């Protein structure tokens, strides 16, 4: 009987492999330099809006009937809705085109609302996801900024805070559709 000879496998010897990471470090240091240089020149526009303040304490005063003003900016139209907080609610809805003429009509309607209700100084703005940033800014300008021919909205007992809000039609704008 013959025995078959087994072929011997060559033994594998492991050698210490060294990874050269110096080129990676060079590339990342150059990229970091460009990142820091370009970040210094990027400026972001900031729109100041008033965030509603919530508290846990109960309000002991008698609730007042106030006018709630809501503006809903959509891609093709802008809806202005007004209603009172207590009965009779008297809801009123107006629709404007989403172009410059419609935004001017929206501003005129908001000025009429503010003339009739001087104590109302808050507007809630809702916007759809497909509305451009430029459109939202135009609507915000129509809500907030008092134009040359618009009346002043200052009460007889005006304090410093009201005098500071002199250039505004509605000084307080709450973004209502921020949290989905």
C-alpha positions in Angstrom: 0.0 0.0 0.0 1.3 3.2 -1.0 0.7 6.1 1.0 0.0 9.3 -0.7 2.1 12.1 0.4 0.3 15.1 1.5 1.4 18.3 0.0 2.5 20.6 2.7 0.9 24.0 2.6 3.2 26.9 2.9 2.9 28.5 6.2 1.7 32.0 6.2 3.7 34.5 8.1 2.0 37.7 9.1 4.0 40.8 8.8 3.2 44.0 10.5 1.5 46.3 8.0 1.9 50.0 8.3 -0.7 52.3 7.0 0.6 55.6 5.8 -2.0 58.2 6.9 0.1 61.3 6.2 -1.6 62.0 2.9 -5.0 61.8 4.6 -3.9 64.3 7.3 -2.6 66.6 4.6 -5.9 66.5 2.6 -8.0 67.1 5.7 -5.9 70.0 6.9 -6.3 71.7 3.6 -10.1 71.0 3.5 -10.4 72.4 7.1 -8.6 75.6 6.0 -11.0 76.2 3.1 -14.0 75.3 5.3 -13.0 77.8 8.0 -12.2 80.5 5.4 -15.6 80.1 3.6 -17.6 79.9 6.9 -16.4 83.4 7.9 -18.0 84.9 4.8 -21.4 83.2 5.0 -24.0 85.3 6.8 -27.5 84.2 7.7 -30.5 86.4 7.6 -32.4 86.5 10.9 -36.1 87.4 11.2 -37.0 88.2 14.8 -40.4 86.7 15.8 -42.0 86.7 19.2 -42.3 83.2 20.7 -45.4 82.7 22.7 -44.8 82.4 26.4 -46.5 79.6 28.3 -46.9 79.4 32.0 -48.4 76.9 34.5 -50.0 79.5 36.7 -53.7 80.2 36.2 -54.8 83.6 35.1 -57.1 85.0 37.7 -58.4 87.8 35.6 -61.6 87.7 33.7 -61.0 86.6 30.1 -61.4 89.4 27.5 -62.9 89.1 24.0 -60.1 89.6 21.6 -59.7 89.5 17.9 -57.6 86.7 16.6 -55.9 87.4 13.2 -54.5 84.5 11.2 -52.7 84.6 7.8 -52.2 81.4 5.8 -49.6 81.7 3.1 -50.0 79.1 0.3 -48.2 78.8 -3.0 -51.0 80.3 -5.1 -53.1 82.3 -2.5 -53.0 84.0 0.8 -55.9 83.6 3.3 -56.7 86.2 6.0 -58.9 84.9 8.7 -60.3 86.9 11.7 -62.4 85.7 14.5 -63.1 86.7 18.1 -62.0 84.6 21.0 -65.5 84.6 22.7 -69.0 84.5 21.4 -70.2 85.9 19.1 -67.1 84.6 17.2 -68.0 86.3 13.8 -65.5 84.5 11.6 -64.4 86.4 8.5 -62.2 84.9 5.7 -60.6 86.8 2.8 -58.5 85.4 0.0 -55.8 87.2 -1.9 -53.6 86.3 -4.8 -50.0 85.3 -4.0 -48.6 88.1 -6.2 -47.4 91.6 -5.4 -50.9 93.1 -6.0 -52.5 90.5 -3.7 -49.9 91.2 -1.0 -50.7 94.9 -1.2 -54.4 94.2 -0.8 -53.5 92.0 2.2 -51.6 94.9 3.8 -54.6 97.2 3.2 -56.9 94.7 4.8 -54.6 94.3 7.8 -54.4 98.1 8.2 -58.2 98.3 8.3 -58.4 95.5 10.9 -55.8 97.3 13.0 -57.6 100.7 12.7 -60.9 99.0 13.9 -59.1 97.0 16.7 -56.2 99.0 18.1 -55.7 96.6 21.0 -55.0 93.7 18.6 -51.3 93.6 17.9 -50.7 89.8 17.3 -50.9 87.9 14.0 -50.4 84.2 13.6 -48.7 83.3 10.3 -49.0 79.8 8.8 -47.2 78.8 5.7 -47.2 75.6 3.6 -44.0 73.7 2.8 -44.0 74.7 -0.9 -44.0 78.4 -0.2 -40.7 80.1 -1.0 -38.7 82.0 1.5 -39.1 85.2 -0.6 -42.9 84.8 -0.5 -42.9 84.4 3.3 -40.7 87.5 3.7 -43.1 89.5 1.5 -46.1 88.4 3.6 -44.2 89.2 6.8 -43.4 92.7 5.5 -47.1 93.2 4.6 -48.1 92.2 8.1 -45.4 94.1 10.1 -44.1 97.1 8.3 -46.2 100.4 8.4 -46.1 102.1 5.0 -45.9 105.9 4.5 -49.7 106.5 4.1 -50.7 104.2 7.0 -52.0 105.7 10.2 -50.1 105.4 13.5 -51.4 102.7 15.9 -50.7 104.2 19.3 -53.2 104.4 22.1 -53.8 107.5 24.2 -51.9 106.0 27.2 -48.9 104.9 25.1 -45.9 103.7 27.1 -42.4 103.3 25.9 -43.1 99.8 24.5 -45.9 101.1 22.3 -43.8 104.0 21.1 -41.0 101.6 20.1 -43.6 99.7 18.0 -44.6 102.9 16.1 -43.2 101.7 12.7 -45.3 98.5 12.8 -48.8 97.6 11.8 -48.8 94.4 13.8 -45.6 94.3 16.0 -46.1 90.7 17.1 -46.0 87.8 14.6 -46.1 84.2 15.7 -45.0 81.5 13.2 -47.8 79.0 13.7 -46.7 76.2 11.4 -43.2 75.7 12.7 -43.9 72.6 14.7 -45.6 69.8 12.7 
